[in-house]
Amino acid sequence: MPNDEPPKMTRYFAEQVLRKRPYVRLEWCQEVIANPLRRDVQADGRVRYWGYVPPLGRHLRVVTLEDGVTIHNAFPDRRYREVPD
């Protein structure tokens, strides 16, 4: 069942990140959060997700608030490396 609710995002993400990085698409961020290749929790509680975005040709890092849902930042991560299990 599709979720028709608009994605949650911080004011910073909506007003700064999307404006400064017009190549980052909200749907890509949502897909990375839903199906991450990797997920880490930062010391401050924010959650980092990584996923490969074919149209971008790179891995995208998406950072959410502690709830794991509210998008705070997103950017191509040139240094992403798979971490062995």
ZAMARLUM-753387 format. One record per residue (C-alpha): residue in three letters; x, y, z. Coordinates in steps of 0.001 Angstrom, whole numbers, always signed. Example, Ala and Ser with C-alpha at 12.3 -4.5 7.8 and 13.67 -1.06 7.14 Angstrom:
<nodes>
<node res="ala" x="+12300" y="-4500" z="+7800"/>
<node res="ser" x="+13670" y="-1060" z="+7140"/>
</nodes>
This chain:
<nodes>
<node res="met" x="+0" y="+0" z="+0"/>
<node res="pro" x="+1612" y="+3297" z="-1070"/>
<node res="asn" x="+2214" y="+5997" z="+1480"/>
<node res="asp" x="+450" y="+9182" z="+363"/>
<node res="glu" x="+1818" y="+11322" z="+3186"/>
<node res="pro" x="+4377" y="+13950" z="+2179"/>
<node res="pro" x="+7911" y="+13091" z="+3300"/>
<node res="lys" x="+9106" y="+14612" z="+6551"/>
<node res="met" x="+12069" y="+16947" z="+6263"/>
<node res="thr" x="+13804" y="+19578" z="+8313"/>
<node res="arg" x="+13597" y="+23226" z="+7387"/>
<node res="tyr" x="+17338" y="+23082" z="+6649"/>
<node res="phe" x="+16818" y="+20291" z="+4101"/>
<node res="ala" x="+13851" y="+21985" z="+2439"/>
<node res="glu" x="+15352" y="+25476" z="+2291"/>
<node res="gln" x="+19087" y="+24863" z="+1964"/>
<node res="val" x="+19953" y="+21368" z="+740"/>
<node res="leu" x="+17389" y="+21126" z="-2056"/>
<node res="arg" x="+18268" y="+24655" z="-3209"/>
<node res="lys" x="+22061" y="+24172" z="-3086"/>
<node res="arg" x="+21954" y="+20661" z="-4571"/>
<node res="pro" x="+19210" y="+20748" z="-7220"/>
<node res="tyr" x="+20468" y="+17426" z="-8603"/>
<node res="val" x="+19326" y="+15647" z="-5394"/>
<node res="arg" x="+15776" y="+14385" z="-5791"/>
<node res="leu" x="+13449" y="+13771" z="-2905"/>
<node res="glu" x="+12283" y="+10439" z="-4339"/>
<node res="trp" x="+15895" y="+9217" z="-4369"/>
<node res="cys" x="+16237" y="+10090" z="-695"/>
<node res="gln" x="+13060" y="+8200" z="+124"/>
<node res="glu" x="+14233" y="+5152" z="-1836"/>
<node res="val" x="+17625" y="+5132" z="-78"/>
<node res="ile" x="+15902" y="+5286" z="+3335"/>
<node res="ala" x="+13482" y="+2506" z="+2372"/>
<node res="asn" x="+16163" y="+227" z="+866"/>
<node res="pro" x="+19606" y="+1193" z="+2171"/>
<node res="leu" x="+22804" y="-608" z="+1249"/>
<node res="arg" x="+24126" y="+499" z="+4623"/>
<node res="arg" x="+22748" y="+2217" z="+7728"/>
<node res="asp" x="+24699" y="+3749" z="+10629"/>
<node res="val" x="+23663" y="+5699" z="+13700"/>
<node res="gln" x="+25861" y="+8718" z="+14448"/>
<node res="ala" x="+26994" y="+9649" z="+17963"/>
<node res="asp" x="+24397" y="+12443" z="+18005"/>
<node res="gly" x="+21604" y="+9961" z="+17204"/>
<node res="arg" x="+21086" y="+10984" z="+13606"/>
<node res="val" x="+20886" y="+8118" z="+11148"/>
<node res="arg" x="+22944" y="+7827" z="+7950"/>
<node res="tyr" x="+21712" y="+5770" z="+5014"/>
<node res="trp" x="+23573" y="+4969" z="+1799"/>
<node res="gly" x="+22203" y="+3740" z="-1490"/>
<node res="tyr" x="+23298" y="+3661" z="-5109"/>
<node res="val" x="+21301" y="+5948" z="-7407"/>
<node res="pro" x="+21780" y="+4923" z="-11074"/>
<node res="pro" x="+20608" y="+8260" z="-12592"/>
<node res="leu" x="+23139" y="+10038" z="-10372"/>
<node res="gly" x="+25837" y="+7455" z="-11073"/>
<node res="arg" x="+26938" y="+7600" z="-7427"/>
<node res="his" x="+26089" y="+6531" z="-3922"/>
<node res="leu" x="+23813" y="+8938" z="-2100"/>
<node res="arg" x="+24152" y="+9509" z="+1648"/>
<node res="val" x="+20919" y="+10544" z="+3333"/>
<node res="val" x="+20974" y="+11757" z="+6932"/>
<node res="thr" x="+17807" y="+11728" z="+9009"/>
<node res="leu" x="+16991" y="+12914" z="+12485"/>
<node res="glu" x="+16885" y="+10397" z="+15318"/>
<node res="asp" x="+13436" y="+9190" z="+14198"/>
<node res="gly" x="+15021" y="+7657" z="+11085"/>
<node res="val" x="+12374" y="+9329" z="+8911"/>
<node res="thr" x="+12815" y="+13108" z="+8911"/>
<node res="ile" x="+15322" y="+13953" z="+6163"/>
<node res="his" x="+17980" y="+16450" z="+7254"/>
<node res="asn" x="+20725" y="+16193" z="+4624"/>
<node res="ala" x="+21605" y="+14338" z="+1417"/>
<node res="phe" x="+24602" y="+14370" z="-882"/>
<node res="pro" x="+26597" y="+12151" z="-3253"/>
<node res="asp" x="+29188" y="+10299" z="-1192"/>
<node res="arg" x="+32368" y="+9877" z="-3236"/>
<node res="arg" x="+34061" y="+8029" z="-394"/>
<node res="tyr" x="+31376" y="+5370" z="+162"/>
<node res="arg" x="+32780" y="+1872" z="+591"/>
<node res="glu" x="+30966" y="-1349" z="+1354"/>
<node res="val" x="+31649" y="-2564" z="+4879"/>
<node res="pro" x="+32056" y="-6355" z="+5110"/>
<node res="asp" x="+29658" y="-8118" z="+7486"/>
</nodes>
